[in-house]
């Protein structure tokens, strides 16, 4: 099994290889090496289960899982449902793009047709038959046709093939011949000359599908950046809540020591009952604040867990932040941030892709307003014989060539109502896309500038609040010494301790706000994934999505097992709720 632990008393993540998958156990341990971190993450992703429940119930204390920020990122990337949905949407768009490229796939066309016809001959037909004239024509023909039909980028449809006609009629006995066979081999071409001419209209659907696929990929990146940003922001919120709980516990300890000292002095007649009451009130207030801080830790940890499909309740362990925010000395460059944002920001790239889509639609609808003028041509060879072989032999000699060429024109009477309105709609959609691109450009400029200002502000605040905290720490130490000799009362010490508590909390809040501002800057610039080595390519994303679809976790038995487990969890949660009542 592979334990994953941290440097505080907490639960371990343990992979046992049994049906319980991951279990949690208590213990005070040191940092694990990075290989064990990634081993755990790997098992969590492949097996598709979270941290499973522990078999040991905890009544009073809340069990926690020490979670490094790197592990949280991996859990969010591979288990967040919104990210999975966007990955599937991208794969769907890729399939749609591949389907559109299939318009150039050649098609084999084959047909058999039997014709049984009886008709009277008119005077001209009767006279043209001469010695073999009959009043009516009785024929039974079978036509075999086959060939290859395909579309070319110019918009032309080309069919190359052969036709064999088996002829039986009432004229053949008069000529003392039996069944005759006509053969034809050649090609037929229909080339649009105005409407649908050229690669533009022909490839329009393929280009639209390609841009739609790029939009789906950018939406995946956007969701990935958003989910990771929410996760990291929640992680720092959890760290802040944990630090507030720790600081309130320290504050409670100081207040209780003051209370004990005041009681001892009062017992020997050196202190007043009022000071004891003040110390009791101060300790009670701080204990209440500690309980509130502890509840805030639970709420924040639960919200964070929902980002990687954590389900609270029972004996599930809450995540515990073990990484601390660090303030960096370097600040981002404004010009570099603009350049990065216009290159990697998914919202800006999305608007740019939408504009490209509308340009393609405008070009296509403009072409559709033209009249339908088609060039039609055919070229081939004919053959005739009393057997299929004789007919093909005669065709092969090339003695009876045939060709034709012509044009066909089709024009709507009113000039094309549908085409005209579709073109006007496409122009307006293009203008809308341009306005949207300009809008996001302005937003990016302002957001980058505001984010950099926040980074600078909160970085400076950290140093300022730290100086305040250091001052009150020294002041408190001095006042405790004076309190020991009776120079000041406990009320003054409690007031100083309260200011020290607020200053320490302000230091932690400033660090968290700094990290959130830094995170906001990376999200706006679109560099959050690259900075964490989580940027992916279209090919890699497709391969990962297909791998996830074919893993055991998506098989029918695994889905049924998941349903049974989920139902058992629901029943257990309902039973626990009923027992509490």
C-alpha positions, 0 to 999 in steps of 0.5 A, spaced: 500 500 500 502 507 498 501 512 504 500 519 503 501 523 509 503 530 511 507 534 517 501 534 522 497 530 526 491 527 521 489 522 517 493 518 511 491 516 504 492 509 504 491 505 497 490 497 499 488 494 493 482 491 496 475 493 495 475 498 500 480 502 495 482 508 499 482 508 506 484 513 512 488 512 518 491 516 523 498 518 525 503 524 526 507 523 520 512 527 516 512 529 509 512 524 503 516 524 497 513 526 491 513 519 488 508 517 493 504 523 491 503 522 484 502 514 485 496 516 489 494 521 484 494 516 479 490 510 483 485 516 484 484 517 477 485 510 474 480 507 479 475 513 479 474 513 486 475 518 491 478 517 498 473 512 501 470 512 508 474 509 514 471 504 518 473 508 525 467 513 527 469 519 530 464 522 534 467 529 537 473 530 532 472 532 525 477 527 521 481 530 516 486 529 510 492 533 509 492 535 502 498 539 498 495 544 493 499 539 487 494 533 489 488 538 489 489 540 482 490 533 480 484 531 483 480 537 480 483 536 473 481 529 473 474 528 477 471 535 476 464 534 473 464 540 469 471 539 466 469 532 464 463 535 460 467 540 457 472 534 455 466 530 452 464 536 448 470 537 445 471 530 443 464 531 440 466 537 436 472 533 433 467 527 431 463 533 428 469 536 424 471 529 422 464 527 419 464 534 415 471 532 412 467 526 409 464 530 404 470 528 399 469 520 401 468 517 394 461 513 394 460 506 390 454 507 386 450 501 383 443 499 381 439 494 377 433 496 373 428 492 370 423 495 365 417 492 362 414 496 356 409 496 351 407 502 347 404 503 340 409 506 334 407 512 331 407 513 323 414 516 323 416 510 328 413 505 324 416 507 317 423 508 320 422 500 321 422 498 314 421 491 313 421 490 320 415 494 322 411 492 327 405 496 330 407 496 337 414 495 341 414 490 346 421 490 350 423 487 356 430 491 358 435 490 364 439 495 366 446 494 370 449 501 372 455 502 377 461 507 378 464 511 383 461 518 385 465 523 389 466 531 390 472 535 388 474 542 392 471 546 386 464 544 387 464 539 382 460 532 382 464 527 378 461 520 376 465 515 373 462 508 371 459 503 366 452 501 364 450 495 361 443 494 358 440 487 356 435 488 351 429 484 349 424 486 344 419 484 339 424 486 333 429 482 334 426 475 332 424 479 325 432 480 325 433 473 327 438 476 333 437 474 340 438 478 346 442 484 345 447 488 350 449 495 350 455 498 354 457 504 356 463 507 359 465 514 361 464 520 366 459 525 367 461 532 370 456 537 374 460 543 375 457 549 378 459 556 375 456 561 380 453 559 386 457 553 390 463 554 385 470 554 388 473 551 395 469 557 399 462 554 399 465 547 398 469 547 404 464 552 408 461 547 413 468 543 414 471 550 416 465 552 420 466 545 424 474 546 425 472 553 428 467 550 432 472 544 435 477 550 436 471 553 440 470 547 444 477 546 446 477 553 448 471 552 452 475 546 455 481 551 457 476 556 460 472 551 464 479 548 466 482 555 468 475 557 472 475 550 476 482 550 478 482 558 480 476 556 484 480 550 487 486 554 489 482 560 491 478 555 496 484 552 498 487 559 500 480 560 504 481 554 507 488 555 509 485 562 512 480 559 516 485 554 519 489 559 521 484 563 524 482 557 528 489 556 530 490 563 532 483 563 536 486 557 540 492 561 542 488 567 544 484 562 548 490 559 551 492 566 553 485 568 556 485 562 560 492 563 563 490 570 565 484 567 568 487 562 572 492 567 574 487 572 576 483 567 580 490 565 584 491 572 586 484 573 588 485 567 593 491 570 596 487 577 596 492 580 591 486 581 586 479 583 585 473 579 583 472 584 578 478 582 574 476 575 575 470 576 572 473 580 566 478 574 565 472 569 565 468 574 560 474 574 555 476 567 555 468 565 554 468 570 548 475 567 545 472 560 546 466 562 542 470 565 537 474 559 536 468 554 535 465 559 530 472 559 527 472 551 527 465 551 524 468 555 518 473 550 517 468 545 516 464 549 511 470 551 507 473 544 507 466 542 504 466 547 499 473 545 497 471 538 496 465 539 492 470 541 486 473 534 486 466 530 487 467 530 495 461 527 498 461 530 506 457 526 511 459 519 515 466 518 516 469 522 510 475 526 512 475 533 510 481 536 506 486 540 510 491 545 507 498 544 508 501 549 503 502 556 506 502 562 501 508 565 499 509 572 497 514 573 491 518 579 490 517 580 483 511 583 480 508 582 473 509 586 467 503 590 464 506 590 457 507 582 458 501 581 461 497 584 455 501 580 450 499 574 454 492 575 455 491 576 448 494 570 446 492 565 451 486 568 455 480 563 453 475 568 453 478 573 448 480 567 443 473 564 443 470 571 441 476 571 436 473 564 433 466 567 433 468 572 429 472 567 424 465 563 424 461 569 422 466 571 416 465 564 413 458 565 414 458 571 410 462 569 405 458 563 404 451 566 404 454 572 399 455 566 394 448 563 395 445 569 392 448 568 386 444 564 380 445 557 379 449 556 373 451 549 372 456 546 367 454 539 365 458 534 361 459 527 359 464 523 355 465 516 354 464 510 349 459 505 347 459 498 345 454 493 342 454 485 342 450 479 342 453 478 349 456 482 354 463 480 352 462 482 345 459 488 347 465 490 352 470 488 346 467 493 341 467 498 347 474 497 348 476 498 340 473 506 341 469 506 335 463 509 338 465 515 342 460 519 345 460 526 348 456 532 351 456 539 354 451 544 356 449 549 361 443 549 366 441 556 369 436 556 375 434 563 378 429 565 383 423 569 380 424 574 386 431 574 386 432 569 392 428 571 398 431 566 403 438 567 400 438 575 401 435 575 408 440 569 410 446 574 407 443 580 411 443 576 418 450 574 417 452 581 416 449 583 422 452 577 426 459 579 424 458 586 426 455 583 433 462 578 433 466 585 432 463 588 437 463 582 442 471 582 440 472 589 442 468 588 448 472 583 451 478 587 449 477 592 453 475 588 459 482 584 458 485 591 458 482 593 465 482 586 468 489 586 467 491 593 470 486 591 476 489 585 477 496 588 477 494 593 482 491 588 487 498 584 487 502 590 488 497 592 494 496 586 497 504 585 497 505 591 500 499 590 506 503 583 508 509 587 510 505 593 513 500 588 517 506 584 519 510 590 522 503 591 526 503 584 529 510 584 531 509 591 535 503 588 538 507 581 540 512 585 543 507 589 547 503 583 549 510 580 552 512 586 556 505 587 559 505 580 561 511 581 565 508 588 568 502 584 569 506 579 573 508 584 578 501 587 578 503 594 574 497 593 570 490 590 570 488 584 566 483 588 562 489 592 558 493 585 557 486 582 554 485 588 549 492 588 547 492 581 545 485 582 541 489 587 537 495 582 536 490 577 534 487 582 529 493 584 526 495 576 525 489 575 522 490 581 517 497 578 516 494 571 514 488 575 510 493 579 506 497 573 504 491 570 502 488 576 498 495 576 495 495 569 492 488 570 490 490 577 486 496 573 483 491 567 481 486 572 478 492 575 474 494 568 471 487 567 470 486 573 466 492 572 462 490 565 461 497 562 463 494 559 469 495 552 466 502 553 463 504 556 470 502 549 473 504 545 467 497 543 466 496 546 459 494 540 454 494 540 446 488 538 442 491 531 441 493 529 448 486 531 450 482 527 445 487 521 447 485 522 454 478 523 453 478 516 449 482 513 454 477 515 460 471 512 456 474 506 455 477 505 462 474 500 466 471 505 470 466 507 464 464 499 463 457 497 465 459 493 471 462 499 474 456 503 473 452 498 476 457 498 482 457 505 482 449 505 483 449 500 488 454 504 492 451 510 491 444 507 494 448 504 500 451 511 501 444 515 501 441 509 505 446 510 510 446 518 510 438 517 511 439 512 517 444 517 520 440 523 520 434 519 523 438 517 529 440 524 530 433 526 530 
